[in-house]
Every structure is written in C-alpha cells, then in structure tokens.
Amino acid sequence: MDTLSYKTVSPNAQSVEKEWVVIDATDQVLGRLCAKVAKILRGKYKPSYSPNVECGDNVIIINAEKVALTGKKMTDRIYLRYTGYPGGQREATPEILIKKSFNKHIKAGYNPLFSQVMKGMLPKNRLGRSIIKNMHVYNGPEHPHAAQNPKVIDINKLK
C-alpha cells in the first residue's frame, strides 16, 4: 500500500469558498435560530470544515424584529455587560435590545440582541471575533447585499 498517495488536505483561508445566504427570522425561536446560524458561520455544514480556519458562509438575517422567545423571556431574561469602570455593570432585557436595534445611530447590519446571543455560541478568541463580522442582521425584509447574489435557505431544513 502506498501511503504517500493518501494526503490529508487541510483548508486554508485562500482555498475556502464562501457563499452568501439569507435567513428569514419570522416566528423563529431566537436560541434555536442562532444555534443553526452559528454552525453556518463556522462552516460545520461543509465537508471541508476545519476548526482553526474561517471557512463558514456570510449570513444575512432579515425580519429580525419578528423573532420569537418562548415563555416570559422577552421581559424576564437579563443580559449583563460591564463598562470597565467601578459600578459599571449594565443589564438589559431582550425587549430593550430589540428597541435599541431601531436606533439610527447603530450601524446597519448590527443588532445588539443577535450579537449578544451569537457571541456566546462562537469561540472566545480572535477567530470568533472575525467570524461574527460575517453576520448581518436587518429588522426589515430588505438588505443592501443584493450584489453578492445571496441564496435564500430554509433554516428549518437544517439539523
């Protein structure tokens, strides 16, 4: 048996083929939706997945204001952040974060609620910080990424 013919191919940043996908968040449960989006961003649905390479797709989430939370999580769940100063612990509910996403001063494609949830599902290193930049979240049905020819996928068909 010739062992030299079996080479392990490891993907790198240049060999990875990235796509653009659109996901509709209407009536989707927030945590289940973000868990599947995290897998798409990491590239775990691709056969060429490698844990140390950014090999996932770019994800556009539309209708983000229509996302659902089960139970009383919209008002009772608390997300904490810290400013870095003494007494600087701030808390916000998903209801507040959704209202904050309509603020005109927040850059387009950024949603505080989705960013908070997705940061917990991605690696806590520089790879995770670069992967989250591939997610673009919009409150309405329109997005400015038509030039990338994104394909619409049904998130319910993914495992």
N, C-alpha and C positions, 0 to 999 in steps of 0.2 A: 504494500500500500504506500503510495506516495503522499507523505504528509505535507509536502510543500505545496500541493495543489489546494489545500484547504486553508485559505487565508480568512481571518476574521476581519471583516470590513467594519470600520468604526466611522460614523458620520462626523463631519466637522461643519463649521459654520458656512463654508462655501458650497458644500455638496448638498445641503438641506434645501428641499423645495417647499417654500411656504405658500400657503393659499390664504385667501380672504373668505370668511364665512359670516353669514348674517343669521342671528338667532332672535326670534320674537319671544319676548318675556311675558306676553299677555297671559295672565292667570297661571303662571308657573310659580311653584313654591321656591322661595329665594335660595335656600340652602341646597336643595337638590339641583337647581339650575346651575348654581355656581360650582358645585362639585363636578358637573359634567364639563362646564366651561374650563375649569382648571385642568382637566385631563386633555382638552383640546389645546390649551395654551402650552402645556408641557410637551405635547406630541405623543401621548401614550396610545392614541388610536392609530398611529402609523407603525408600519413594520420596521422602520429604520430608527426607532426610538433609542436614545442614549441619555442617561440621566445627567450627564455633565455638559450637554450641548443644548442650546436653544433651538429645538427642532420642531416646535409647535406652529400652529397657524395663527393668523391675526383674526381676532373675533370682534364683530360688531354686534352689540346688543341693542335692539330697538324696543320701544314701548316699555321702558324701564319703570315708569311710574305705575304701571298696571301689574307689577309683580305682587304675589300674594305671600302672606305669612300666616301660618296656622295658629289657632288659639288667640291669646291676647298678646302675642309677641310684638305687635306693632306699637303698643304703648308700654308694655312691661319689660321688654328686653332692654338692657343698658349696655352701650359700648363705651369703654373708657379710653381716654388718651391723656397724655401728660405733656405739658408745655416745656418742662425742663426747669421751671422756677419753683421755689417753695410755695406750696398751696396751689399748684397749677394743675391739679387733676380735674379734667373736664369729663362730663358724661353726656351722652346723647342717646335718644331712642331712635329706632328706625323711622318713626314718623317725622322727627326733626330732621334727620339726614335726607329724607325724600324732599322735604320742603327746601332744604339747603341746596339741593341739586338744581332747583329752578332759579337760583341766584344768578344774575347776569355777570357777576364778577368771577365766577368759576369758569375755567376754560372749557371749551366744547369737547365732548368726548369723555369728560371726567364726571363720575358720580360717587359721592362720598360713601354711600351705603354699599355699593358693589365693591368699591376699593377696599373698604374695611373687611368685608366678608372674604374677598379673594386673597388678601394678604395672609389670612390665616390658613389658606389652603395651598399656598405655594411655598417653596423653600425659603428659609430665612437667611439668604445670603445674596451675593451680587447677581447670581443667576436669577433668583426670584424677583429681584428689583428690576431686572431688564425684561423679564417675561411679562410682568404686569403692564408694561408700556404697550404691549401688543393688544390690549383690550380697550375698546372704545364703546362707551355706553351713552345712549341718547334716550331722552324721555319720550320723544315723539316717534312717529313711524318713518321720518326722513333721516338720512345721514349723508354727509358730504363725501363718501368714499365710493361713488359710482364708477370712477375712473379705474379702480382696481378690479372691476368685474367680480364682485363677491357672489358666491353661490349661497342660496338660502337652504339651510338644513333644518330638519325637524329634530329638536333636542330630545323628544320622547322616544325616538327610534334608537338612540344610543344607549349603551349599557353603562 
